[in-house]
Each structure stands twice: as structure tokens, then as C-alpha cells.
Amino acid sequence: MPPSDVLRALALPLPPAPQPVGAYTPCLRMGNLLYTSGHLPLLPDGSLLRGKVGVDLDADAGKAAARQVACAILATIENALGSVDRVKRVVKVLGMVNCTPDFTKQPHVLNGCSELFAEIWGREAGIGVRSAFGVAALPENVPVEIEAVFEVE
């Protein structure tokens, strides 16, 4: 099944493609690679999901926030390329989790993004290399920020 059909079958309400609020672009294509800037958990109504993992959200709520970030990245891909079908594979995902110093489940949180990408593009093409780490704060007190690199047609 093409990735766009999988996305439709999942019936995920994608947020509007994020617009830059500073001196950057949401994505940049260089040859056959598409780099995305750090994306936040943008909800379908355009608002942001907020909170610190370990205080306001538990690990599973953080994972759900990372899945929402993946939806924002998907919206950027569709805006830039016209379709998720133009992605050949996920190359790299880098995720930052706004969390307490004693929180150690950053990889679990990032699985929210990685697992959605695997659902859309399949395990082989949907899972790339990944880094997940905790930070003291993120913009607007969001729980997760993720950037990614994709190989595209």
C-alpha cells in the first residue's frame, strides 16, 4: 500500500504545515535529501501541546506528544513535496525531550514518532538512525521537539 494510502487509513488529522516564526525554513531539500527543522507538537487546531515530561506528562503522554510532532513533520513533507509517497526512506530522527533531570525514558518518548514513520513507510524504510536526549527546556514549554532527514525522489 502506498504511504499516502496508509496515512489516509490511519485517519490522522494533520495540523497545518508549520510556518517559521524566526529566521529559518521548515525544511530544505539538498539533492535527494529533505532536512526538516525542529518541529513541535502542533495540534490540528494550530495550538501547541505543552508541558514537561516527568512533571506535567508521564512517559506515555510524552510518546503521544512525539507522535503529534511526527504529524507536524508529515504536514511539512506534504506541503513541500506534495505527497508522503515521494519519501523513499527515513534517514535520521533527532529528538529532544523537555524533562526532569531524573527522567530517563527519552527513547520511549521518541518511539511515538519512529513508530508512526514505520507505520507509514514500513519498518525497513520508516526507521532510520536516531538520537534521543533530555533537555531542561524547549520553546513554548513543549514536551518534545524533533527534526528529521529523509531520502526523497
C-alpha positions as CSV (number, residue, x, y, z in Angstrom):
1,M,0.0,0.0,0.0
2,P,1.4,3.4,-0.9
3,P,2.4,5.6,2.1
4,S,-0.3,8.1,1.3
5,D,-3.0,5.4,1.5
6,V,-1.6,4.2,4.8
7,L,-1.8,7.8,6.1
8,R,-5.4,8.1,4.9
9,A,-6.3,4.8,6.5
10,L,-4.8,5.9,9.8
11,A,-7.2,8.9,9.6
12,L,-4.7,11.2,11.4
13,P,-5.8,14.8,11.5
14,L,-2.6,16.5,10.4
15,P,-2.1,20.1,11.7
16,P,-1.5,22.9,9.2
17,A,2.1,22.9,7.9
18,P,4.1,24.9,10.4
19,Q,5.2,28.3,9.3
20,P,8.5,29.7,10.5
21,V,8.4,32.2,13.4
22,G,12.1,33.1,13.1
23,A,15.0,33.1,10.7
24,Y,14.7,29.6,9.4
25,T,12.8,27.4,6.9
26,P,10.6,24.4,8.0
27,C,12.5,22.2,5.5
28,L,15.3,22.3,3.0
29,R,15.9,20.0,0.1
30,M,19.5,19.2,-0.9
31,G,19.7,16.8,-3.8
32,N,17.8,13.7,-2.7
33,L,17.7,14.6,1.0
34,L,15.0,16.6,2.7
35,Y,16.0,18.1,6.1
36,T,13.3,19.3,8.4
37,S,13.8,21.9,11.1
38,G,12.9,21.1,14.7
39,H,9.1,20.6,14.8
40,L,6.9,21.0,17.8
41,P,3.7,19.1,18.8
42,L,1.3,21.2,16.8
43,L,-2.3,20.2,17.2
44,P,-4.9,20.1,14.3
45,D,-6.3,23.4,15.5
46,G,-2.9,25.1,15.3
47,S,-2.3,25.2,19.1
48,L,0.7,23.6,20.8
49,L,0.7,20.8,23.3
50,R,2.6,22.0,26.3
51,G,4.2,20.5,29.4
52,K,7.4,18.9,30.9
53,V,7.7,15.2,30.9
54,G,8.2,13.9,34.4
55,V,6.0,16.7,35.9
56,D,3.1,17.5,33.6
57,L,3.2,14.4,31.5
58,D,4.2,10.8,32.0
59,A,6.3,8.8,29.5
60,D,3.3,7.6,27.6
61,A,1.9,11.1,27.3
62,G,5.3,12.3,26.1
63,K,5.2,9.4,23.5
64,A,1.8,10.7,22.3
65,A,3.3,14.2,22.0
66,A,6.1,12.8,19.9
67,R,3.5,11.2,17.6
68,Q,1.9,14.6,17.3
69,V,5.3,16.1,16.3
70,A,5.5,13.4,13.6
71,C,2.1,14.6,12.3
72,A,3.5,18.1,12.0
73,I,6.6,16.8,10.1
74,L,4.2,14.9,7.8
75,A,2.3,18.1,7.1
76,T,5.6,19.8,6.2
77,I,6.5,17.0,3.9
78,E,3.2,17.1,2.1
79,N,3.5,20.9,1.8
80,A,7.0,20.7,0.4
81,L,6.7,17.6,-1.8
82,G,3.0,17.2,-2.5
83,S,2.9,13.7,-1.0
84,V,4.5,11.4,1.5
85,D,4.8,9.0,-1.4
86,R,7.9,10.9,-2.5
87,V,9.8,9.9,0.6
88,K,12.0,6.8,-0.1
89,R,13.2,6.3,3.5
90,V,13.7,8.0,6.9
91,V,17.4,8.6,7.3
92,K,17.7,10.2,10.8
93,V,15.4,11.4,13.6
94,L,16.8,13.6,16.4
95,G,14.5,14.2,19.3
96,M,14.7,16.4,22.4
97,V,12.5,15.8,25.4
98,N,11.7,18.6,27.8
99,C,12.0,16.6,31.0
100,T,13.1,16.5,34.6
101,P,16.7,15.6,35.4
102,D,15.7,12.2,36.7
103,F,13.6,11.2,33.6
104,T,15.5,8.5,31.6
105,K,12.9,7.2,29.1
106,Q,13.7,9.6,26.2
107,P,13.9,6.7,23.7
108,H,10.4,5.6,24.8
109,V,9.1,9.1,24.1
110,L,10.7,9.3,20.7
111,N,9.1,5.9,19.7
112,G,5.9,7.9,19.3
113,C,7.5,9.5,16.2
114,S,9.5,6.5,15.0
115,E,6.6,4.0,15.3
116,L,4.4,6.3,13.2
117,F,7.0,6.7,10.5
118,A,7.4,2.9,10.5
119,E,3.6,2.5,10.1
120,I,3.6,4.9,7.1
121,W,6.7,3.8,5.2
122,G,7.2,0.3,6.6
123,R,9.8,-0.9,9.0
124,E,12.7,-1.1,6.5
125,A,12.2,2.4,5.1
126,G,10.4,4.1,8.0
127,I,13.1,3.6,10.7
128,G,16.4,5.3,10.4
129,V,19.2,6.2,12.8
130,R,18.0,8.2,15.8
131,S,19.2,10.2,18.8
132,A,17.0,11.0,21.8
133,F,18.1,13.2,24.7
134,G,16.6,15.2,27.5
135,V,16.8,18.9,27.8
136,A,15.9,21.4,30.6
137,A,13.6,23.4,28.4
138,L,12.1,23.7,24.9
139,P,10.4,26.6,23.1
140,E,6.9,27.5,24.5
141,N,7.3,24.7,27.2
142,V,6.5,22.0,24.7
143,P,7.4,18.4,25.7
144,V,9.2,17.3,22.6
145,E,11.0,18.8,19.6
146,I,12.0,16.6,16.7
147,E,14.0,17.1,13.5
148,A,14.4,14.6,10.7
149,V,16.2,13.8,7.5
150,F,14.5,11.9,4.6
151,E,15.8,10.4,1.4
152,V,13.3,11.6,-1.3
153,E,12.7,11.1,-5.0
